[in-house]
Amino acid sequence: MVTLFWIWMDIKNRNKLCYSFDHRIRQYQCRQQQKYTDSANMASSWSSEISPIISIFLCFLLVLSLICPVYSLETGNSPANNQTFRPDHELKKLKLIREHLNKINKPAVKTIQSPDGDLIDCVLSHQQPAFDHPQLKGQKPLEPPDRPHGHNPTGMVTENFQLWGMSGESCPEGTVPIRRTSEQDMLRASSFRRFGRKLRRHVRRDTNSNGHEHAVGYVSGDQYYGAKASINVWAPRVSNQYEFSLSQMWVISGSFGDDLNTIEAGWQVSPELYGDNYPRFFTYWTTDAYQATGCYNLLCSGFVQTNNRIAIGAAISPTSSYSGGQFDISLLVWKDPKHGNWWLEFGNGVLVGYWPSFLFTHLRDHASMIQFGGEIVNSRPSGFHTSTQMGSGHFAGEGFGKASYFRNLQVVDWDNNLIPLSNLRVLADHPNCYDIQGGINRVWGNYFYYGGPGRNVRCP
C-alpha cells in the first residue's frame, strides 16, 4: 500500500512533467492532467466507502490511464510513432506473441540451464518446428547422406564449444537441443510480426545497402553445390540493440530481386535477437529475398535438425582474443546428390541437419554464387557512422592474432567433389570502416583477413 500511496501522490504532481514539452503541448497536457487529478480526488472519496480491493483496482486503472505514450510492440524503438498506450491493442499483441511462443517452443523431455541464462529444451526430433511444415508433417529426420569427395571427417565435435554444454548436461538420443524463445526476446524485436527474420534489403554488395555494410570474399560464374570454410570467432562490440555483427557463408542462387534464394550459416552478435553480446552459432534461409519466407535458426518450420549436441542460436565458447589464443569453427554446406537437400556440417564431421530442397526454387538445382565474410548494421547513431565492430574490430592489415580471418575456403562441384577456389575476389563496401585482404598458402589454402572498428578518423 506504501507503493500505491506514492503512485497516488505522484498522480497529483504529474503536472510538473508538462514543463519539458513545448507551450502548446504543455497546455493540452496540463488540461488533461487536471481532468485526471479530479478523477483521482473523486476516486479517493469513493474509496472510503468501498472495499480496499476495489480501491486498489481503481488506482491501477488510473495509473494506466496516465502512463506516458509508449512504443508499440510492432514498431519497437521508433520514437516517431509515439503512439498512445491502448491497453486493448497492446493486450491483443501480447496474446499474439504468446500464441507464437506456444507454436515455436515445443514440449521438452528435458530442459538445461545454460550459464549465460539460456534455457535449452531437449525436444523429440520429430516434434521440432520443421515438422509443422505441411510437406514434413508426420515424417522423421532423414539419414545422413554421403559427404563430398575429398572430405575426410572424424565425426568428432569440439568439446564444450557452446556455453550450455559446460553444465555437463546433454540432450538424450532421439531429441534435439533448441534454445527456448522467451517473451522478452519477442518484445525486444523492432517488429514482432517479423521476429526471427532479417529485414528485407538489397543484397548487392554496394554502398546503398540500407545500412548493411560488408567485407566479403566471393566466387561466381559457375555452378556450385556447396561451400566450406573455417571461420575465426570473436566477440565484437555492437553499439546498440538494433545493430548486429556477423561472420558467415552465403550460398546464393536466383537474381538479386524478389526471387533470391540463400542458405546462410556462421556466428553473429545480435542484442536484439538474443538479448546479449555473446557470439552465437546461427543459420538462416530465404527463398524470396527476405520477404515472407525463411528465418533464423529454428524459429520457423524449415531447417531440420538431426544433432543432439549442438544448439543452433546458442553462445559459442571459447572466443578469440587480441594477441592471444585463436579459435575458429569449420562449416560445410553441401547438396546431397541423391535427395537434393542441403546439409550442414559443423566441426570435423558432425552433421547439424538439413534444409529440405522443396523450400527453395533456384536452390533446388544449384547455387550461382558463394560468399564468405562479415556484415554489420550501421544505424548511424547521432548522425555518425556506428562504432559496431566487424570481426575482431581490427583492420585486415594487422594479420594473425589481431585481425579476424576465414581460411581453407572451398566449394563443392557438380560431381560432389570438394575443391579449392580458383577465382576468389574480395570486396569491402566501406574500406575506411571495414576492410579485407585475401591470400593463398599451402597451410590455409585460400584465406582472407577482414574487419574493422567502424567509426574512426577515416570513417566519420
N, C-alpha and C positions, 0 to 999 in steps of 0.2 A: 504493500500500500504506500510505502515511502516513495517508491519509484513513480507510482501513479500520481501521487500528490505533486511530485516535481514536474511531471509532464503537464499536469493541470495548471500549475503556476506558469509554466513555460508558454502555454497557450495564451495566457493573458498578456504575456510580454512579447509575443511574436511580431508586434508592430515595429520593433526595433530593427528587424531584418529588412524592412522596407527601404531603409536608407542606402542600401547597396545597389539599388536599381535607379533608372532614370526617373525624371519627375512624373511623367505620365503613368508609368507602370507603378510608381510609388503610390500615387493617389488611388489607382484602381485597387491595388493590393490592400492598402490600409482600409478602404471601404469594406473590402471583403473580410478583413481581419475583424472589423467592428461587428459584422454580422456573426462571425464565428464566436467572438467573445460574448456577445449577447446570448447566443445559443448555449455557450458554456455556463454562463451565470444561471440561465433558466434550468439547465440540467442539474446544476448544483442545488437549486432549491427543491427540485423534484427528488433528488437523491436521498433527502432526509425522510421522505415519505414512502420510499420503495425499498426493496431488499438490496443488500450490498452487491449481490451478483449482477442485478440489472444495472446498478450504478456503474460498476466496473465495465460492463458491456457498452454503456453509453459513452464512457470515457474513451474506450477503444475506438468506437465509431468516429468520435470527434477527432481523435488523433489522426486517424486515417484520412479524414476529410481535409486536414491541414498539412498533410505531407507535401513538400515541395515537388514540382514536376520531376519525374524520374525517367530514366532511359527505358525505352521499350525493349522487351526481350527479343524482339525481332531485329531491332536496329543497333543493339549493343551500345557502343560508346559514341554514337553520333550526336553531339550536342545540338546540332541544327534541328533535330526533330523536336526536342524539348516538349514532349507530349505530356499532358496532364495525366496523373495517375488515375486509372479507371479500374477499380477492383474487379469488376466482372470481366473486363477484357484481359487483365493480367492472370486472373484465375483460369480463364479458358486456355491461355497459353501454357500455364503451368500444368494443366490437365493433359495437354497435347505432349508436353515434354515427358511427363510420367508414362503416358501410353507408349511413347517411342522407347523409353528406357526399358519398359517391360518387354518390348519386342526384341531389342538387341542384347539385353542381359539375360542369358539363358540360365535355366536351373543348374546349379553346381552340385557335383557329388563331393567336392572338397573345395575350400577356399584358403588361400595362402596370403598372409600379410607380408608385404614387401617392406624393407627398411625405409624406402622413400615414401611410404604411405599408400602405395597402390594396393588394391585387392585383386588377386589373381584367382579367377574362378576356373576350376577344372570341370569342363563341360564334356559330356559324351560326344564323341566325334560326329555322330550322325544328327546331333541336335544343335550344332553350331549354326550361326546366322546364314551361312552359304546355302543350307538346305531349306531355307524359306523360299528360295527361288523356284518358280513353277517347274523349270526344267530339271531341278535336282531333288524335288520332293520325293521322299521315300527311298532315296539312294544312299549309298555309303561312299566314303572316300576311295579313290582308285588305288591300285597297287603301283609301286614305283616303276617308272619307265627306264629304258636304257639310257645311260649317261652318254654325253658326246664322246666320240673317239678322241684319244689324246688327253683325256681327263681321268686321272687315277686317284680317286679319293680314298681315304681310310675309313670314313664314316664316323670319325670322332669329332665331337664338338668341344670347343674351349670350355674348360670348367668354370662355372660361375661367371660367364661373360655378361650376365644380366643381374641386376641388383636383387630381384626377387629370389633368385637361386641361392643367394647367400644365407637364406634362412635354414638351409639344409632340407627343406621340404621339396617335394616334387609331385607332379600330377601322375596318377596311375595310368597304366596302359589302357588304351581304349578311350582316353579323354584328350582334350587339347586345352592348354592354358590360355585364357582370354582375360585381358585387363578389363576390369569392370568399369563401365562408364557411369559417372555419378551425375546427379542433378546439377552440381556445381560446374562440372565440365560443360554442360549444355548452356547454363546460364552465362558462362564466360564468352560464348560464341557471338561473333558480330551479327550472325543471323541463325537463330535456332533451326529454321527450316532447311538451312544448308549445312548444318552441323556435320562435321566429318568429311566435308568436300572442299576442294580448292575453289577459289573464286575463278570464274571464267576470265580468261585473259589471252592476249596474244602470245603465241609460243615461239614465234620467230625470235632469233637472238639479235635484237636490235635495241636501240635506245628508247623506243616507245613501247615499253612493255608494262605499262600501268604500275610502276613502282617495283616490279620484279627485275632484279639485276643478276647476271650470270657470269661465271668464268668456267668455260666448258671446253672439253676436247670431244671431237665428233668425227664420225665417218658416214658417208652417204654414197649413193650412186651404185649400189649393189643390192642383192637380196640377202637379208640377214635372218638367221634362225635362232639367235641368242647372243649373249654377251657375258663376259666375266671380268671382274676386277677385284683388287684388294684396295679397300678404302680406309685411309687413316682416320681415326676417330678422335675428335676433340670436343670440348665443351665451350663453344664460342659464346660471347656475351651478346644477348639480344636486348635492344634498348627499351622496347615496350611490348605490352601484351599482344598487340595486333601485328607484330612483325615476327618473322622466323628466320632461321638459318639452317640450311640442309646441304647434304652432300649425297649424291645418288647416281644411279644409272637410269637412263630413259631408253626404252625400246619403243620405237615410233613407226607408225605407218599411217597412210592417208595424207590428205592435203593439210595445210595449216588453217583450214576453215572449220566448218561445223562437223566434219566427218573425221576429225583427228582421233586416232587410236593410240593410247600409250599404256605401257606397263612400266612401273617405277618401283625402285627399292633402294634403300640406303639408311642413313641416320639423319635425324632432324632435332633441332631445339625449337619447340613451339609452345610458349607460355599459354597461348590461347587454347590450344587443343589439349594440353596435358596439365596446365596449372603450375609448372615449374620450369627450371632451366637445365634439366638433365638431357643429354643426347639420347635419343630413343630410336631403336630399330623400327623401320616402318615400311609399308608397301602402299601402292596406290595404283588405280587403273581408271581409264575413261574410254568411252567409245564415241563420244560426241563433243570433244574439245571442252571437257569440264562443265558441260551444261547441266544435264539431268542424270547422267549415268556415272557410276563409279564412286569410290570413297577411299579414305584412309583405312588401312588395316582390315579389321573385321566389322566395321561399323555399318555395313550393308551386306546383302547377300551377293556373293561374287566369288572372292578368293576362298578356296577350300584348304584348310589347314590339316596336315597329316602328322605333325610332330607334337610330342607331349612334353618337350623340354624347352621350347623356345616360345616366348610370349611376344607376339607382334604388338608393338606400341609400348613395350616395357623398356626401362632405362638400361643403358649399356654401361658395363664396368669391367675393366678399368678404362680410363681415357688417357690420351697422350698428354705430356707436359712439356713446356718450353725448355729446351736444353736438357730434357730428361728422357724418361722411358717413352717409347713409341708403341702404339697399339693400333692394329688395323683389323678389319673384318673382310673376309672374302665372300663375294656373292656371285652366283651364277644363275642366269635365267636362260632357259632354252625350250625350244618347241619339241615336244615328243613326236617323233616321226610317225608313230603308229596311230595315236589317237588325236593328235593335233593340239593338245592342251599345252599351256606354257607353265613350266615348272620352275620353282625357286629353290635353290640350294644355298645353305649358309655354312661357312667354315669349310672344313675338309670332308665334304660328302654328306652332310646332314640335310635331308630333304625337309623343307618347311611346309610345302604344299603346292597348289597349282591354281591357275586361272583357267577355267573351262573355255574352250575355243568358242563356244556359242555366245560368249559375252561380247565378242568383237565382230567387226565387219572386215576391215582390211587385214587385221592381225590374224584372221582365220588362215591366211595364207603365209605371209612373211612380213618382216619389218623392212623399211626402206631407209632407216636412219638409226644409228646408235649414238647416244650422247652420254658423257661422263662429266661430273663436275659439281660445282657449288651454285647455290641460288639463295638470295636473301630478298626480303621485302623492305623497301625504302619508303616509309610513310612521310619522310621529310618533317620530322617533329620540329616545331618552332621555325619552320621555313628553311632549315639547314638539312644537308644530307645526313642520314642516320649514322650513328656510330655502331650499329649492329655489325658484328664481326662475321666474316666468312672463313670457314676452315679454322685455322689456329688464330686468326686475327692478324697474321703477319704476311707480308708480300712473298711471292714465289722466290725472289732472288735470295732470300735468307737460307733456303735449302733445308737439308735433312735435320730433323730435330727441332726446327723452328717454324718452317712452313708446312702446311698440310699437303698430302700427296695422294694420288691414285697410282697404282703400279700393276704390272702384269695384265695390261689391257688386251683382251682377246675377243673374237667374235666366233659364232658358230655358222658354218657354211651350209649349203643345200644338202650335203651328204652327211650331216651330223658330225662334222669334224670341228674341233676347237683349234682355231688358227690365230697367229699374231695379226695385229693390224698392219696394213700396208700403206695407208694414206691418212694418218691421223692429222687433223687440223685443230688448232686451238683458237679460241676467241674469248675476249673479255669485253662486256658491254661498256664498262667504265674503268679502264685500266689504272686510273689515278686513285680509284677507290678499292678495287679488287683486280688482281692480275693473274696471269697464267703463263707458265713456261714449260714446254714439252721436251722430251728427250728419249733416248733408247740406249740400253746397255745389255750385257749378257745376263746379268743377275735379275734385273727388274723388267726386262723386255721394254715394251712401250710404257712410258710413265709421264706424269707431269706434276709439277708443284703449282699451287694455286691459292688464292685467298687474299685477305687484306683486312685492314681495320675499319673500313668505311670512312667516315669523316676524318680528314686530316688537312694539313695546309694546302695540299694539292687537290683535295676533294672537299670543297666548302659546302 
